Amino acid sequence: MKTKLILLIIFFPFFSAIARPVPDTVRTGIYITSIHDINFKDKEYTVNLWLWMKYKNKDFDFERNLEVPLAKTVEKSFSTVDSSDGRIYLMMKLQCVMKDTWTINNFPFDKQTLRFSIENSQFDSDALVFAADTVGQHFDPRLTLRGWNIDSVEIATGIKKYETGFGDETLKKPHTEYSSFKTKLVIHRNAMGLFWKMFLGMYVAFLIAYMCFYIHADSIDSRFGLSVGALFAVIGNKYIIDASLPDSTTFTLVDTLHGLTLLCILTVIICTAYTLTLIKQGKINESRLFDIRSGRIVLAFYILFNTYFILNASI
């Protein structure tokens, strides 16, 4: 009896593997020809690509059952099927408008990951698994993205888990798994031109406020006017940039640089108010010396922290 029990324990995994159905393999490859219409605010882009699959089970019918989970729209412009050697060879050309998430913490020195994945809408991972066709390149080397550089393109396969049975009452718990073929394209932005285009107005506004330290005390009203005008100019510049970005609950580089500029301009206004107090006390020389020292400190503080935040975001 003990011998039978031991043999059962030893060979049980093998019997289980034999009893379990072996899923059919779908060898899948991709070739990206173009990526365009990158809409940063709406978090979407358009990709044109060739997709091919090789498999034996005709019931898979990828022409009808192809599922692109992240796609907003999928348009098939061409497809061909070859079943001459006892297996299906399907190739199709797709244009997909993809929805994705952007990471904007370091904008405009940001890196983004563009994801594309497919599944079969009718067959789960017990019946079908993908295998990546890694032969050759996966994107056109002439592919260029305006304002972006391509870092890498990776293809992989995996299992996508859904915590639902999609209405199947035969399942003991609401859980299903589908095989997935995934492509990940990493890009980074050509940032310096865009950076100066977006932040030049902010820096000019700060320099205008900074020049108040060199305006004679006789024109104290002009100093206040320039500082307050620069303050509103920075606020307006921030609203213009925010209008072109997706909504975010995190504190981004854009928020940091504008916040730093507002803080420094506010410091200029506070220093001007103190200078006015010294003038009313008849301390003209002291007020002039205070302006010179304050100007140097504010400028050094502003340059130092701008450099730190920008370098930290661009690395």
Order of alpha helices (4+ residues) and beta strands (2+ residues): alpha-beta-beta-alpha-beta-beta-beta-beta-beta-beta-beta-alpha-alpha-alpha-alpha
